[in-house]
């Protein structure tokens, strides 16, 4: 399965998490953050579909969100939603990292 399909699924997970936060708790910041980070992850996945070496938007989005959600999970100790999203981020970052390092490098 191409890497960008995992990226689109990850983007949908992040966006749906923001929507769920809004529906359950009327949290506008959750909605805004979920849609923002989900959109950026979707953009990163799209860029991966065009050029598999273009991982920077995806990694920057994932790194920022990992920091935010990891901190929330650490302080709350609750798996949902912060632990789930932090775990998904770590899996995606590992998948992207492995694909980048396993790709043959060409010299000009």
Secondary structure, DSSP 4 states (H G I P E B T S, - for coil): --HHHHHHHHHHHHHHHHHHHHHHH--HHHHHHHHHHHHHHHHHHHHHHH-TT--HHHHHHHHHHHHHHHHHHHHH--IIIIIHHHHHHHHHHHHHHHHHHHSPP---
